[in-house]
Amino acid sequence: MSFTVAIVGRTNVGKSTLFNRLVGKRLALVDDRPGLTRDLREGEARIGDLRFTVLDTAGLEDATDESLEGRMRRLTERAVVMADVCLFIVDARAGVLAGDRELADLLRCHSARVVLAGNKAESPAADAGLLEAFGLGLGEPVRISAEHGIGLDSLYSRLAPFSEAVAEEMAARESQIGADPDSGSSESPIRIAVVGRPNAGKSTLINRIVGEDRLLTGPEAGITRDAISLGTVWNGVPARIFDTAGMRRKAKVQDRVEKLSVSDGLRAVRFAEVVIVLLDAAIPFEQQDLRIADLAEREGRAVVVALNKWDVKDRRKASLPDLKERFERLLPQLRGTPLVPVSAMTGRGLPQLHSAVLRAHEIWNRRVPTARLNEWLASMVAAHPPPAPAGRRVKLRYITQARTRPPGFVVMCSHPDRIPASYIRYLVNGLRDDFDMPGTPVRFHLRSQADRNPYREKKKSAPSRLRKHLSKRSRDG
């Protein structure tokens, strides 16, 4: 049974580097700049045969007010309380500082299980810092180097006993309250990415969906830096939701950290199944909003557009049809995509957003029988035959669905290179309307049967030409 380990420590002691080492992937952003991590990032860690959930936390800041640093501190304190084990990291080369002692006092008050580790201890220069760490009163520090993978075997021996202890506690708790019959469900969660411009309300929306303040929020633009993944059950449906950094125009992104954040968000879009493009209802359909929605369509993801801050917009009912018409005019490739007014602050519109996400996911996975497709193709050709360039008709022979996620169709025809793009749009729009597939990306390919002939371009061999010549002479007598 898995247990949870929270990696805590001052800023720039190597928490995110150790997190990436434990999960075996470069999930957390890493840079020499201190204070890069702000949110709680969750991952599945592995050391040998030991499996556990690991939380990467922000560095403990000396602030308790409503500033950004104060909100980051409260989020870290929350991770200390919710974790089964706290892995306290100190910089062995820098030694024990005042911030380390403050965090040690916090861990003694709120965490029953603490493992102390001295990071950056790959050289003898860290020996003095490791000896100094004994004075924190948290036991013998484990000598590790997250960057070089040193000391993971020692870390394994310190964490392994907690696995059995936590498993026994959870088993006793379940026997008292009764096991949940749905806890062993193997249903695969829907992967949802929430994207948009900075300060559109993405983290606030996800906190409202999850039902707790798991993500850092505030009036400042660009708070989120990592693509944070959260597992939850949204109205009875398992889901994994990715919060992403706000995406600005490429020309405006100069800072290296912001470039890493945007790149992390793009990976989340490629990994997702449904992308919620979150717009600010006060200034919808900015050029960057359209680029983000077009990116999701080009990646082949199911798209749902949410208009946030709808509760403070004037003339709401009158403006919604105009917004839908404007969106379909600006992005015709996403015609029929649902536009859902929501308020992340109050939770208004979330049931409608949930229904739109489920419907978009179902359409994205839909498969249409070949017989129905060919009946439809015959009716479309009869209603509007393809053009005949240079007097030569193009024959559309049959159609089949080659893939799902997103739906992809292949039409076999006589001269695919002669069919104009306007006729392809006519067929794609007909597919969307007749098979109820609004908004989802549709991949449409035209192929000739000659493309399937491996001998089309192959020249006849010399014996073949000789046999043909002898046959002709025998006929001529």
C-alpha positions, 0 to 999 in steps of 0.5 A: 500500500502506497504512502505519501512523502513530502520533500520540505526544506529551504529554497534552493536546497535541491528539493525539485532535483530530488523529486525528479530523481525519485519519479524518474522523469523531469517533471519539476522545473529546475533552475539555479534561481531560488524559489522556482517551485510554488505549488505542490507537485505530486508524483509516483516515486520509486526506489528499488522495490519501494513505491510511494507518492512524493510531494514537491513543495515550495521553499519555506519563506519567512512570511505569514501575511497574505503576500505571495510568499505567505500563501506559499508558506501555508501551502507547504505547511499544509503538505507537512500535515497531509503527508505520512512522512516528511523528508527534510532536506538541508544543504550540506555544503552551506550548513544549517541556517536559521531557516533550517532550524525554524522548519525543524521546529515546525516538523517537530510540532506537525509531523510524527515521521521525519527523515533528515537528509543532507543534499549536495554531499557528493564531496568531503566539503559537505562533512561539516554541514552533515555534522552540524545537522545532528544539532537539529534533533531529528536523528542522523542525516542521510548523505545524498546527492540528488543531482548525481543519484548518490545515497538513494540506497541509504534513503531506501533503508530509512523510508522502507519501515514507514511503508509497513507502518502506514499500511497497518494504520490504513488497514486498521482505519478501513476496518473501523469505518468500512472499506469503500466499495468503489475504492478499487475501481480500475476505471482510467481517469480522464486527462484534462488540461486547463490552459489559457492566458495569465490570470484567467483563473485556471488555478482557481477553477481547478481548486473549485473542481477538486474541492480544496485549495491545492493550488496557489492562487492570487491576484498576481499574474503568472503565479503558476510555473509548473504544469501541476497534475491533480487526481480527483473524482469530478462528479463521480468520474475519475479525472486527472487535471493539469494546471498549466502556466499562463501562455503569452505571445512568444515574442513577449516571453524572454525570461528563461523560467517562463520559457520552461513554464510554457514548454511544460504547459505544452507537454501537458496539452499533448498528454491530455485528452480534453483541453479546457481553454479558459477565457476571461469573459471581460476580454475574450478571444484575444489573439493569444486565446485563439492561438491556444485553442488552435494549438489544442486542435492541431494536437488533436485534443478534444476542446471545450471553451470556458468563459470565466468571470461570467458572474461579473460580466454585463448583459450576459444573456444577450452577449452569449450568442454573439460570443458563440458566433464570433468564436466560430467565425474566428476558428472555423476548424473548431465549429460547434465547440461548446462555450460554457459560461463559468465562475471559478470563484463561485462555482457557477456553471461547473455542472455544465462544464462537467457535462461538456467535458464528458461529451467532448471526450465521448465524441473524441473516442467515437467510432462510426461503422463503415456501412453507415459511412459509405451510405453517407458518402454516397448521399454527399456525392449525389448531393454535391459531386466532386469537381471534374478538372480537365474534364476528368471525373474524380471517383470517391469509391469508399470511406472508412474510419482508420482511428479514434482519439481524434476521429480519423477517416480515409477516403479511397478515390481515383485522383486525390491530388485533384480534389480542392480543399473546399470539397474536403471542408464540405465533407468534414463539415458533413461528417460533423453535422450528420454524425453529431461530432461538433467541435472535435478535431477530425482528421480526413485523408484522401488516398488513391488505390495506386498508392497501395500498389508496391509495383506501380513505379517498378520497371519491368525486368529484362526477362519480362520484356523478352517474353513479351517480344517473343509472344508478339513475334509468334502472333505475327507469325 
